[in-house]
Amino acid sequence: MRILSVNVGKSFEADWAGKLGRTAIDKRPVTHRVEVTGHGLAGDERADKKHHGSPDHAVYSYAREDYDWWASELGRPLRAGQFGENLTTSGVDLDGALLGERWRVGTALLEVTGPRIPCVVFRNWMDEPGWLKRFTAAGRTGAYLRVVEPGLLGQGDEVEIVFRPELGATVTDAFRARHGDKNAMQRILTIPDHDPKWDALAARTLT
């Protein structure tokens, strides 16, 4: 399990980028080692800080294996960073990762927080018919991470799982729960010290 590519991006103006009119979704690989802070990777900008600026969304990871699947589905190659991820991984089951699972990558310690929820900017960036529905149906979301310990990481670093909860829900469970799956929601609610936001969502989902 390792990092194939580390990707960062600059914010730019785009008339298709929703109400904000700016986006930093176009991430590009870098070959130098990158500092990881509590806010994410050094040199990586966020245009929409309201939806992408929280500590739980500090780093986004996507699997090369899922890119290859999508490339077959779409009939075109997909490069590292094209989905706006900071870390392109190899050999890591991102969708099967548990919420609260911790990874040592380089000298940084990262914790899995949940799935990517596709947005209008992502749809417009990809410019594929029915993209939001297709991405949601496929369930190959990738995983968001928070930074537990800052450090340095780079291309080729191993991903070492140093902690995995005994009881937990997967990234896929979280994605399905967000879309009304009651069984997935129940699994999340059994997690000790789960994020209170799930209680509020469950109040709507389980009634």
C-alpha positions in Angstrom: 0.0 0.0 0.0 1.6 3.2 -1.1 1.1 6.8 -2.4 1.4 6.9 -6.2 1.1 10.6 -6.5 0.8 13.7 -4.2 -1.3 16.4 -5.9 -1.9 20.1 -5.1 -3.8 22.9 -6.9 -4.3 26.6 -7.1 -7.6 28.4 -7.0 -8.8 29.7 -10.4 -11.8 31.5 -11.8 -14.4 29.4 -13.7 -17.9 30.4 -14.8 -19.0 26.8 -14.3 -17.8 26.6 -10.7 -21.2 27.3 -9.0 -22.1 30.5 -7.2 -18.6 31.1 -6.0 -17.1 31.2 -9.5 -13.8 29.8 -8.3 -12.4 26.3 -7.8 -9.2 24.5 -6.9 -10.4 21.1 -8.2 -7.6 20.8 -10.7 -4.9 19.1 -8.7 -1.5 18.4 -10.3 1.3 16.0 -9.1 4.4 17.3 -7.4 7.6 15.3 -7.0 9.0 17.0 -3.9 8.1 16.0 -0.3 5.2 18.1 1.0 4.5 19.4 4.4 1.2 18.3 6.0 -0.5 20.7 8.4 -3.7 20.6 10.3 -5.3 22.3 7.3 -4.0 20.0 4.6 -1.0 20.0 2.2 1.3 23.0 1.9 0.8 24.7 -1.5 -2.7 23.3 -1.9 -5.5 25.9 -2.1 -9.2 25.7 -1.5 -11.7 28.0 -3.2 -14.8 26.8 -1.4 -13.7 26.9 2.2 -17.2 26.6 3.5 -17.7 23.1 2.1 -14.0 22.0 1.8 -12.2 23.8 4.6 -13.0 21.8 7.7 -10.3 19.8 9.5 -12.3 16.6 8.6 -11.6 17.5 4.9 -8.0 18.4 5.2 -6.8 15.7 2.8 -8.7 13.8 0.1 -7.5 10.4 -1.2 -8.5 8.4 -4.3 -7.4 5.0 -5.5 -5.7 4.3 -8.8 -7.7 1.1 -9.0 -10.9 3.1 -9.0 -9.5 5.5 -11.6 -8.8 2.5 -13.8 -12.3 1.3 -13.4 -13.7 4.7 -14.3 -11.3 5.0 -17.3 -12.9 1.8 -18.7 -16.4 3.1 -18.0 -15.8 6.5 -19.6 -13.5 5.4 -22.4 -10.8 7.9 -21.6 -7.6 8.0 -19.5 -7.8 9.7 -16.1 -4.7 11.2 -14.6 -3.7 11.4 -10.9 -5.4 14.5 -9.4 -8.2 14.6 -11.9 -10.9 14.0 -9.3 -9.3 16.7 -7.1 -7.6 14.3 -4.7 -4.4 15.2 -2.8 -3.2 11.6 -2.5 -3.6 9.0 -5.3 -3.1 5.6 -3.7 -2.3 2.1 -4.8 -3.3 -1.1 -2.9 -5.4 0.8 -0.3 -9.1 -0.2 0.1 -10.4 3.4 0.6 -14.1 2.6 0.4 -13.6 -0.3 2.9 -11.6 1.8 5.3 -13.2 2.3 8.7 -14.1 5.7 10.0 -11.5 6.5 12.6 -8.9 4.3 11.0 -5.4 5.9 11.2 -2.6 5.8 8.6 1.1 6.6 9.0 2.2 8.2 5.7 5.7 9.5 5.7 5.9 11.3 9.1 2.3 12.4 9.1 -0.5 10.6 10.9 -3.9 10.8 9.1 -7.4 9.6 10.2 -10.2 8.5 7.9 -13.3 10.7 8.3 -15.7 9.8 5.5 -16.5 9.7 1.8 -16.6 12.4 -0.8 -20.1 13.7 -1.6 -20.1 14.7 -5.3 -21.1 18.3 -6.0 -22.0 20.5 -8.9 -18.5 21.8 -9.4 -17.3 18.1 -9.7 -20.0 17.4 -12.2 -19.1 20.4 -14.4 -15.4 19.7 -14.1 -15.8 16.1 -15.4 -18.3 17.1 -18.1 -19.8 13.6 -18.3 -23.5 13.0 -18.9 -25.3 12.1 -15.6 -22.0 12.3 -13.7 -23.4 12.9 -10.2 -25.8 9.9 -10.5 -23.1 7.7 -12.0 -20.6 8.6 -9.3 -23.1 8.0 -6.6 -24.3 4.7 -8.0 -20.8 3.4 -8.4 -20.0 4.2 -4.7 -16.2 4.6 -5.5 -16.0 7.8 -3.5 -12.5 7.9 -2.1 -11.8 8.9 1.5 -11.4 12.2 3.3 -8.8 12.4 6.1 -8.0 14.6 9.0 -4.5 15.4 10.2 -3.7 13.9 13.6 0.0 14.6 13.5 1.6 17.0 11.0 4.6 15.8 9.1 6.1 15.3 5.6 5.0 12.9 2.9 5.8 12.3 -0.7 5.3 10.1 -3.8 6.2 6.5 -3.1 5.6 6.6 0.7 4.0 3.5 2.2 0.5 3.7 3.8 0.7 1.9 7.1 -2.5 1.3 8.9 -1.5 1.9 12.6 -5.0 1.8 14.1 -8.3 0.2 13.1 -11.4 0.4 15.4 -12.7 -2.9 16.7 -16.3 -1.6 16.0 -16.8 0.6 13.1 -18.4 1.6 9.9 -16.8 1.9 6.5 -16.5 4.8 4.2 -19.1 3.1 2.0 -21.4 2.8 5.0 -21.1 6.5 5.6 -21.8 7.2 2.0 -24.9 5.0 1.9 -26.1 6.4 5.2 -25.9 9.9 3.8 -28.2 8.6 1.0 -30.8 7.1 3.3 -29.6 3.6 3.9 -31.0 2.7 7.4 -28.8 -0.3 8.0 -25.7 1.7 7.2 -26.9 4.4 9.6 -27.5 1.9 12.4 -23.9 0.6 12.0 -22.6 4.2 12.4 -24.7 4.8 15.5 -23.1 1.8 17.2 -19.6 3.4 17.0 -18.6 4.7 20.4 -18.1 8.5 20.4 -19.4 8.8 16.8 -19.7 12.3 15.4 -22.9 14.0 16.8 -23.8 15.0 13.2 -24.9 11.4 12.6 -27.5 11.6 15.4 -29.1 14.6 13.7 -29.0 12.9 10.3 -30.4 9.7 11.8 -33.3 11.6 13.3 -34.4 12.3 9.8 -33.3 9.0 8.2 -34.7 6.5 10.7 -38.1 8.0 11.2 
